[in-house]
Amino acid sequence: MSENPPNGPQYGSTPDPDRPDLGKSSQPGGGSDTPPGSTPPGSTPPGNYPPQGNYPPPGNYPPPGNYPPPGGYPPGGYPPPSGNYPPPAGNYPPGNYPPPPGNYPPPPGNYGSHGSGFGGGLPPTLDIGGAISFGWNKFKDNAGVWVGIVLIAAVLQLVINLIFGGFDTSGDFSSSFDVLGIIGTLVGAVVTYLIQAAMVRGALHEVDGTKPTIGSFFQFANVAAIIIASVLIGVMTTIGFVLLIIPGIIVVFLTWWTLQFVVDRNEDAITAIKSSFRAISSNAGQLFLLALALVGINILGAIPCGLGLLVTIPITIIASTYAYRIVTSGQSIA
């Protein structure tokens, strides 16, 4: 069974003899209706080129406009310096600032607070006139006790001389080298050392604000350290004076506060001598001037038959102990 062909002309088949123009171009010469150089609609041009139109200008430059400055920096800012170095190592305080360079040790100090050893801050300036005035005021407020202790010391020395030496006016010193004379010398030296320590104890009471009584002067228990320290100082001083005198003066000066360290801080003899060396060396200039002033005061006290020493000895001991407390404690004394 055959199908009827569709009505109308069939393209691609034998041309209709009644319409010979079907299937041919209407352009002269039998060409296509598409102009030359163009592509029919819906077809891809040869060579896979993109469609024409809306291309950026040659050179691949972006179109003009308000762009941020090159490098991505904020407007108005400048790029950071090249290098990108990391910050110094360490934990920084708030604000991201590095710590100040270097951890420096504290400046060297002199002496700490009373009884706490050395290593505190700088002591207050030692005033020579202030030390002497302090000694005078403390003596004046307790003159009877101070004159009494000086008289006791003088009487003890006189009694020892009478017992062991008597009053020899012949000028013969050979008796000083016999057994009794040697014993008398040793006993007299020990008594002198203990009297000096007693006066230092009384002066320490004064600078610490306590008015001493006669019994207060003998409130010390380290008698052995006092005697050993005094003997060592005597030996060193003798050797120093043999070596052209000046070394002896230096030894006397640098060991000036040995008994203060023994009595006040209960130090042994060697430690007290070393402590005196360090303390006096820390302020040697002012202390040397003070020592000269106190020696001059005692010389003036000895002029009127030695009676003035009843006043000048207490003043000089209190003044020197006042200086000791100022330098070793680092605190002012009222």
Phi, psi and chi 1 to 4 in degrees:
 res  aa     phi    psi   chi1   chi2   chi3   chi4
   1 MET       -  127.1  179.4  174.4  178.2      -
   2 SER  -102.7  149.5   61.5      -      -      -
   3 GLU   -89.8  148.9  -66.2 -178.4   -3.8      -
   4 ASN   -78.7  132.9  -66.7  -35.5      -      -
   5 PRO   -67.2  150.8   22.9  -29.5      -      -
   6 PRO   -63.4  151.9   21.5  -28.4      -      -
   7 ASN   -73.1  151.5  -64.9  -34.9      -      -
   8 GLY    98.4  170.8      -      -      -      -
   9 PRO   -72.1  147.5   23.8  -30.4      -      -
  10 GLN  -110.7  117.5  -58.6  -65.4  -45.1      -
  11 TYR   -73.0  145.2  -63.8  100.1      -      -
  12 GLY    84.2   -4.6      -      -      -      -
  13 SER  -102.2 -167.0   60.3      -      -      -
  14 THR   -66.2  130.9  -56.7      -      -      -
  15 PRO   -59.6  149.9    8.8  -10.0      -      -
  16 ASP   -70.3  126.9 -172.3   -8.5      -      -
  17 PRO   -66.1  -22.2   14.6  -21.9      -      -
  18 ASP   -80.9  -20.3  -64.6  -30.8      -      -
  19 ARG  -130.3   82.4  -60.9 -172.2   61.9 -178.1
  20 PRO   -71.7  -10.5   23.8  -32.0      -      -
  21 ASP   -85.1   -9.6   57.6  -26.0      -      -
  22 LEU   -66.5  139.8  -68.3  176.0      -      -
  23 GLY    83.7    2.0      -      -      -      -
  24 LYS  -114.3  155.0  -65.3 -178.8 -179.4 -179.4
  25 SER   -71.3  143.7  172.5      -      -      -
  26 SER   -80.7   -9.3   61.7      -      -      -
  27 GLN   -81.5  149.6  -62.5  -65.8  -31.6      -
  28 PRO   -61.7  147.7  -20.1   27.0      -      -
  29 GLY    79.5    6.1      -      -      -      -
  30 GLY    76.6   20.5      -      -      -      -
  31 GLY   -81.9  178.4      -      -      -      -
  32 SER   -84.2  158.3  171.0      -      -      -
  33 ASP   -72.6  -17.6  -67.1  -24.7      -      -
  34 THR   -75.4  128.9  -56.5      -      -      -
  35 PRO   -62.9  155.4    3.4   -2.4      -      -
  36 PRO   -65.8  146.5   -4.4    8.0      -      -
  37 GLY    83.3   -2.0      -      -      -      -
  38 SER  -116.4  166.2   62.7      -      -      -
  39 THR  -111.6  136.4  -56.5      -      -      -
  40 PRO   -59.7  152.2  -20.0   29.5      -      -
  41 PRO   -61.5  139.6  -20.6   30.7      -      -
  42 GLY    86.0   -0.4      -      -      -      -
  43 SER  -116.8  155.9   37.3      -      -      -
  44 THR   -91.6  130.3  -57.2      -      -      -
  45 PRO   -64.1  155.6   25.6  -32.7      -      -
  46 PRO   -63.6  147.4    3.0   -3.9      -      -
  47 GLY    88.9    2.0      -      -      -      -
  48 ASN    57.6   39.8  -64.5  -36.0      -      -
  49 TYR   -81.1  150.9  -63.6  110.7      -      -
  50 PRO   -71.5  160.7   24.8  -33.1      -      -
  51 PRO   -63.7  150.8   21.7  -32.1      -      -
  52 GLN   -78.0  155.1  -62.0  178.4   -1.9      -
  53 GLY   104.7  152.1      -      -      -      -
  54 ASN    58.4   37.3  -62.7  -34.9      -      -
  55 TYR   -90.4  151.0  -63.3  117.5      -      -
  56 PRO   -68.1  158.6   24.1  -33.1      -      -
  57 PRO   -63.0  157.3   23.2  -32.4      -      -
  58 PRO   -57.7  147.3  -19.9   29.2      -      -
  59 GLY   102.0   -5.4      -      -      -      -
  60 ASN    56.6   35.7  -64.4  -36.7      -      -
  61 TYR   -88.9  146.3  -61.5  112.7      -      -
  62 PRO   -71.7  153.5   25.4  -33.6      -      -
  63 PRO   -64.6  154.2   23.0  -33.0      -      -
  64 PRO   -62.0  149.0   21.8  -31.4      -      -
  65 GLY   173.6 -176.1      -      -      -      -
  66 ASN   -94.0   92.5  -65.8  -37.3      -      -
  67 TYR  -101.8  153.6  -61.9  102.2      -      -
  68 PRO   -65.4  156.2   23.0  -32.8      -      -
  69 PRO   -61.6  155.5   21.1  -31.3      -      -
  70 PRO   -57.6  143.4  -20.8   29.3      -      -
  71 GLY    99.3   -6.6      -      -      -      -
  72 GLY    74.9   25.8      -      -      -      -
  73 TYR   -87.3  152.2  -50.7  121.0      -      -
  74 PRO   -66.5  152.0   22.2  -32.4      -      -
  75 PRO   -58.8  135.6  -20.5   29.7      -      -
  76 GLY    86.1   -9.8      -      -      -      -
  77 GLY   -95.0  165.3      -      -      -      -
  78 TYR  -110.3  146.5  -62.8   96.9      -      -
  79 PRO   -65.2  148.8   23.0  -33.2      -      -
  80 PRO   -66.2  156.8   25.5  -33.5      -      -
  81 PRO   -62.4  148.5   21.1  -31.6      -      -
  82 SER   -68.5  155.7   59.5      -      -      -
  83 GLY   123.0  -41.6      -      -      -      -
  84 ASN    48.7   53.1  -64.9  -34.4      -      -
  85 TYR   -76.5  142.2  -57.7  111.3      -      -
  86 PRO   -72.9  153.8   26.1  -33.5      -      -
  87 PRO   -68.3  159.5   25.2  -32.7      -      -
  88 PRO   -59.7  149.2  -18.0   27.9      -      -
  89 ALA   -65.8  148.8      -      -      -      -
  90 GLY   139.7  165.2      -      -      -      -
  91 ASN   -93.8  116.7  -64.7  -37.3      -      -
  92 TYR   -93.5  148.5  -54.0  131.5      -      -
  93 PRO   -70.9  171.2   26.1  -33.8      -      -
  94 PRO   -53.3  138.4  -24.3   32.1      -      -
  95 GLY   109.7   -8.1      -      -      -      -
  96 ASN    59.1   32.1  -64.6  -35.2      -      -
  97 TYR   -95.2  138.5  -62.7  106.7      -      -
  98 PRO   -68.5  155.7   23.8  -32.7      -      -
  99 PRO   -67.3  157.7   25.2  -32.9      -      -
 100 PRO   -61.0  146.4   19.9  -30.2      -      -
 101 PRO   -66.2  135.7   23.2  -32.1      -      -
 102 GLY    83.4  136.1      -      -      -      -
 103 ASN  -105.0  102.4  -66.9  -38.2      -      -
 104 TYR   -91.7  140.5  -57.0  107.2      -      -
 105 PRO   -71.2  158.6   26.3  -33.3      -      -
 106 PRO   -64.6  151.3   22.2  -31.2      -      -
 107 PRO   -60.8  146.8   21.9  -31.2      -      -
 108 PRO   -61.3  134.4   20.7  -30.8      -      -
 109 GLY   -99.3 -176.0      -      -      -      -
 110 ASN  -106.1  -86.3  -72.7  -55.7      -      -
 111 TYR  -133.2  144.1  -59.7   95.4      -      -
 112 GLY   -79.7 -167.4      -      -      -      -
 113 SER   -68.1  163.1   59.9      -      -      -
 114 HIS   -56.5  125.0  167.9   46.5      -      -
 115 GLY    81.9    1.5      -      -      -      -
 116 SER  -109.8    8.5   62.2      -      -      -
 117 GLY    86.0 -166.0      -      -      -      -
 118 PHE  -100.0  168.5  -52.3  115.6      -      -
 119 GLY   112.7    9.4      -      -      -      -
 120 GLY   -82.0 -161.1      -      -      -      -
 121 GLY   -79.3 -178.4      -      -      -      -
 122 LEU   -65.8  138.9  -67.0  173.4      -      -
 123 PRO   -74.0  159.6   27.4  -33.8      -      -
 124 PRO   -64.8  156.4   20.4  -30.8      -      -
 125 THR   -61.6  128.9  -57.1      -      -      -
 126 LEU   -80.8  122.4  177.9   62.7      -      -
 127 ASP  -101.0  117.0 -178.6   12.1      -      -
 128 ILE   -63.9  -46.6  -63.9  174.5      -      -
 129 GLY   -62.4  -37.1      -      -      -      -
 130 GLY   -65.4  -38.4      -      -      -      -
 131 ALA   -64.8  -44.4      -      -      -      -
 132 ILE   -67.3  -40.8  -63.2  173.3      -      -
 133 SER   -63.5  -39.2  -63.3      -      -      -
 134 PHE   -61.3  -45.8 -177.7   89.1      -      -
 135 GLY   -60.5  -42.3      -      -      -      -
 136 TRP   -65.7  -44.7  163.4 -109.8      -      -
 137 ASN   -64.1  -41.2  -69.0  -30.8      -      -
 138 LYS   -68.7  -38.9  -68.7  -62.8 -178.2  179.4
 139 PHE   -64.1  -45.0  167.5   77.6      -      -
 140 LYS   -60.9  -36.5 -179.0  179.8   61.6  175.9
 141 ASP   -76.8  -14.1  -66.3  -20.0      -      -
 142 ASN  -142.5   41.8 -158.1   15.0      -      -
 143 ALA   -61.8  -41.0      -      -      -      -
 144 GLY   -58.4  -45.2      -      -      -      -
 145 VAL   -67.4  -41.3  172.2      -      -      -
 146 TRP   -69.0  -42.8  -81.9  101.4      -      -
 147 VAL   -63.0  -37.6  169.8      -      -      -
 148 GLY   -63.1  -42.6      -      -      -      -
 149 ILE   -68.6  -34.1 -162.8   70.1      -      -
 150 VAL   -68.2  -39.3  174.6      -      -      -
 151 LEU   -65.1  -39.7  -72.6  174.6      -      -
 152 ILE   -60.3  -43.9  -69.8  173.3      -      -
 153 ALA   -61.7  -43.0      -      -      -      -
 154 ALA   -65.4  -41.5      -      -      -      -
 155 VAL   -66.3  -42.1  169.5      -      -      -
 156 LEU   -60.4  -42.5  -73.1  174.6      -      -
 157 GLN   -64.6  -39.3  -70.9  -69.3  -13.4      -
 158 LEU   -65.2  -41.9 -179.6   60.8      -      -
 159 VAL   -65.3  -41.3  169.6      -      -      -
 160 ILE   -62.9  -43.0  -68.4  171.7      -      -
 161 ASN   -62.3  -39.4  -71.6  -26.2      -      -
 162 LEU   -66.7  -40.1  -73.6  173.8      -      -
 163 ILE   -70.6  -44.6  -66.8  174.5      -      -
 164 PHE  -102.1  -15.2  -65.5   99.9      -      -
 165 GLY  -134.2  -27.8      -      -      -      -
 166 GLY    68.3 -167.0      -      -      -      -
 167 PHE  -108.8   93.0  -69.2   97.6      -      -
 168 ASP   -97.2  111.6 -173.4    1.9      -      -
 169 THR  -105.0   11.1   58.7      -      -      -
 170 SER   -79.0  -17.7   62.7      -      -      -
 171 GLY    83.4    6.6      -      -      -      -
 172 ASP   -89.2  114.2 -176.8    8.2      -      -
 173 PHE   -92.8    5.7  -64.3  100.1      -      -
 174 SER   -66.1  -27.6   60.5      -      -      -
 175 SER   -67.8  -19.8   60.2      -      -      -
 176 SER   -70.3  -17.4  -59.1      -      -      -
 177 PHE  -104.2    4.9  -65.0   96.8      -      -
 178 ASP   -81.4  176.0   59.4   16.0      -      -
 179 VAL   -61.5  -45.0  175.7      -      -      -
 180 LEU   -65.1  -38.5 -168.3   61.0      -      -
 181 GLY   -66.0  -38.2      -      -      -      -
 182 ILE   -67.0  -42.3  -67.1  173.8      -      -
 183 ILE   -62.0  -44.2  -66.5  174.2      -      -
 184 GLY   -60.4  -39.2      -      -      -      -
 185 THR   -64.6  -43.3  -58.9      -      -      -
 186 LEU   -65.7  -43.3  -67.2  176.5      -      -
 187 VAL   -64.5  -43.8  171.6      -      -      -
 188 GLY   -60.9  -37.6      -      -      -      -
 189 ALA   -65.9  -43.8      -      -      -      -
 190 VAL   -63.5  -42.7  170.2      -      -      -
 191 VAL   -62.9  -39.9  170.6      -      -      -
 192 THR   -62.2  -42.7  -59.7      -      -      -
 193 TYR   -61.6  -43.3  -59.1  153.0      -      -
 194 LEU   -70.0  -35.2  -64.7  178.9      -      -
 195 ILE   -65.2  -41.9  -71.2  -65.1      -      -
 196 GLN   -61.6  -42.6  -69.9  175.0  -12.1      -
 197 ALA   -64.4  -36.7      -      -      -      -
 198 ALA   -64.1  -40.8      -      -      -      -
 199 MET   -67.9  -35.9  -68.7 -173.9  178.1      -
 200 VAL   -64.0  -41.4  167.7      -      -      -
 201 ARG   -60.7  -43.7  176.8   73.2  -87.0  175.3
 202 GLY   -63.8  -39.4      -      -      -      -
 203 ALA   -66.3  -36.2      -      -      -      -
 204 LEU   -63.9  -38.1  -72.8  167.9      -      -
 205 HIS   -60.4  -41.9  -78.2  -54.8      -      -
 206 GLU   -63.4  -47.8  -66.2  -75.6    8.5      -
 207 VAL   -71.6  -20.7  -60.3      -      -      -
 208 ASP   -92.3    6.8  -68.5  -21.3      -      -
 209 GLY    88.8   14.3      -      -      -      -
 210 THR  -114.4  125.5  -57.8      -      -      -
 211 LYS   -79.7  117.2 -175.3  179.0  -68.9 -172.4
 212 PRO   -80.0  153.8   28.7  -33.0      -      -
 213 THR  -104.2  177.3   61.6      -      -      -
 214 ILE   -58.9  -42.7  -67.8  -65.2      -      -
 215 GLY   -65.7  -28.3      -      -      -      -
 216 SER   -66.2  -24.2  -58.2      -      -      -
 217 PHE   -68.3  -23.1  -76.8   78.7      -      -
 218 PHE  -106.5   25.9  -61.6   95.8      -      -
 219 GLN   -88.9   70.1  -68.9  176.6  -18.2      -
 220 PHE  -147.6  148.1   52.5   85.1      -      -
 221 ALA  -118.5  -16.7      -      -      -      -
 222 ASN   -87.6   63.2   46.1   -7.5      -      -
 223 VAL   -64.9  -39.9  175.0      -      -      -
 224 ALA   -61.6  -44.2      -      -      -      -
 225 ALA   -63.7  -37.5      -      -      -      -
 226 ILE   -62.7  -46.4  -68.1  170.2      -      -
 227 ILE   -67.6  -46.1  -64.8  173.2      -      -
 228 ILE   -62.2  -44.8  -66.3  171.7      -      -
 229 ALA   -61.4  -42.9      -      -      -      -
 230 SER   -65.6  -39.3  -60.2      -      -      -
 231 VAL   -64.8  -45.5  170.0      -      -      -
 232 LEU   -61.1  -41.4  -69.1  175.8      -      -
 233 ILE   -63.6  -42.4  -68.1  171.8      -      -
 234 GLY   -60.5  -41.8      -      -      -      -
 235 VAL   -66.1  -46.6  171.7      -      -      -
 236 MET   -63.5  -37.9  -69.6 -171.7  -62.3      -
 237 THR   -66.8  -41.8  -58.3      -      -      -
 238 THR   -61.3  -45.4  -58.9      -      -      -
 239 ILE   -61.7  -40.1  -65.1  173.5      -      -
 240 GLY   -64.4  -39.1      -      -      -      -
 241 PHE   -71.5  -30.6  -84.0  112.6      -      -
 242 VAL   -64.8  -36.0  170.9      -      -      -
 243 LEU   -84.7   62.0  -60.8  175.3      -      -
 244 LEU    66.9   30.5  -58.5  176.9      -      -
 245 ILE    69.5  -49.4  -60.1  175.7      -      -
 246 ILE   -58.2  -44.0  -66.9  178.4      -      -
 247 PRO   -58.6  -34.6  -26.1   35.5      -      -
 248 GLY   -64.4  -40.1      -      -      -      -
 249 ILE   -64.3  -39.8  -64.3  174.7      -      -
 250 ILE   -63.3  -41.8  -65.9  174.1      -      -
 251 VAL   -63.3  -45.3  169.2      -      -      -
 252 VAL   -59.1  -41.4  171.1      -      -      -
 253 PHE   -67.3  -47.6  174.3   61.5      -      -
 254 LEU   -74.4  -19.5  -67.2  177.6      -      -
 255 THR  -100.1   15.5   58.2      -      -      -
 256 TRP   -57.1  -38.2 -174.4   12.1      -      -
 257 TRP  -101.7   18.1  -71.7  -17.2      -      -
 258 THR   -60.3  -46.2  -60.7      -      -      -
 259 LEU   -67.6  -31.4  -70.6 -177.3      -      -
 260 GLN   -60.7  -42.9  -85.3   85.5  -14.0      -
 261 PHE   -69.4  -36.0  -80.4  101.2      -      -
 262 VAL   -67.7  -47.5  172.1      -      -      -
 263 VAL   -76.3  -43.8  175.2      -      -      -
 264 ASP   -76.5  -42.7 -175.8   35.3      -      -
 265 ARG  -111.6    4.3  -58.8 -167.6  177.8 -174.8
 266 ASN    57.5   38.3 -161.1   29.7      -      -
 267 GLU   -83.1  154.7  -66.1 -177.7   -7.2      -
 268 ASP   -73.9  173.1   61.7   83.6      -      -
 269 ALA   -62.2  -48.7      -      -      -      -
 270 ILE   -65.6  -44.9  -59.4  -61.9      -      -
 271 THR   -62.7  -40.3  -57.0      -      -      -
 272 ALA   -64.9  -39.7      -      -      -      -
 273 ILE   -64.2  -43.5  -69.3  172.5      -      -
 274 LYS   -63.9  -41.2  -68.5  179.6  179.1  178.8
 275 SER   -63.1  -40.0  -63.0      -      -      -
 276 SER   -63.8  -42.1  179.5      -      -      -
 277 PHE   -57.7  -48.7  -94.1   71.6      -      -
 278 ARG   -66.7  -44.4  -68.4 -163.4  -58.9  -90.9
 279 ALA   -64.9  -45.6      -      -      -      -
 280 ILE   -70.7  -36.5  -67.9  177.3      -      -
 281 SER   -64.2  -27.2  -62.2      -      -      -
 282 SER   -67.8  -21.7   72.0      -      -      -
 283 ASN  -144.4   47.2 -154.5   -9.6      -      -
 284 ALA   -62.2  -38.0      -      -      -      -
 285 GLY   -61.8  -54.6      -      -      -      -
 286 GLN   -64.4  -39.4  -74.7  -69.3   95.4      -
 287 LEU   -68.9  -33.4  -69.5  174.4      -      -
 288 PHE   -66.6  -41.1 -174.8   72.0      -      -
 289 LEU   -64.1  -39.6  -65.6  176.8      -      -
 290 LEU   -63.9  -41.9  175.6   62.8      -      -
 291 ALA   -61.7  -42.2      -      -      -      -
 292 LEU   -62.1  -41.8  -69.6  178.3      -      -
 293 ALA   -63.8  -41.0      -      -      -      -
 294 LEU   -70.3  -36.8  -62.1 -177.4      -      -
 295 VAL   -62.5  -43.0  169.0      -      -      -
 296 GLY   -62.0  -38.3      -      -      -      -
 297 ILE   -63.6  -42.4  -70.8  173.3      -      -
 298 ASN   -68.7  -33.2  -79.5  -33.6      -      -
 299 ILE   -63.4  -43.2  -69.2  173.6      -      -
 300 LEU   -63.8  -36.2  -67.5  176.2      -      -
 301 GLY   -68.3  -27.2      -      -      -      -
 302 ALA   -81.8  -12.7      -      -      -      -
 303 ILE   -65.0  -49.3  -69.1  175.8      -      -
 304 PRO   -80.2   66.6   28.6  -31.3      -      -
 305 CYS    60.4   25.4  -59.9      -      -      -
 306 GLY    79.2   -2.5      -      -      -      -
 307 LEU   -66.5  -30.7  -64.8  176.8      -      -
 308 GLY   -65.2  -19.2      -      -      -      -
 309 LEU   -66.3  -21.9  -66.1  174.4      -      -
 310 LEU   -61.4  -24.6  -65.3  173.2      -      -
 311 VAL  -100.6  -44.4  175.7      -      -      -
 312 THR   -73.3  -32.5   61.2      -      -      -
 313 ILE   -62.5  -49.8  -72.4  176.4      -      -
 314 PRO   -59.7  -41.1  -24.5   34.4      -      -
 315 ILE   -60.6  -45.7  -67.9  174.4      -      -
 316 THR   -69.6  -36.5   55.5      -      -      -
 317 ILE   -68.1  -42.2  -69.5  178.3      -      -
 318 ILE   -65.0  -41.9  -63.9  172.4      -      -
 319 ALA   -63.7  -42.9      -      -      -      -
 320 SER   -68.1  -35.8   64.8      -      -      -
 321 THR   -71.8  -33.2  -54.6      -      -      -
 322 TYR   -59.9  -45.2  167.0   89.2      -      -
 323 ALA   -63.7  -39.7      -      -      -      -
 324 TYR   -57.9  -46.5  156.9   81.4      -      -
 325 ARG   -67.7  -38.1 -177.4   66.0   85.9 -138.5
 326 ILE   -61.5  -47.1  -73.2  -71.9      -      -
 327 VAL   -73.6  -40.9  171.8      -      -      -
 328 THR   -83.2  -23.6   58.1      -      -      -
 329 SER   -98.7  -21.8   69.6      -      -      -
 330 GLY    69.5   19.8      -      -      -      -
 331 GLN  -127.6  147.7  -61.4  175.6   -2.8      -
 332 SER   -74.4  153.6  -60.0      -      -      -
 333 ILE  -118.5  127.5  -60.2  175.1      -      -
 334 ALA   -77.8      -      -      -      -      -
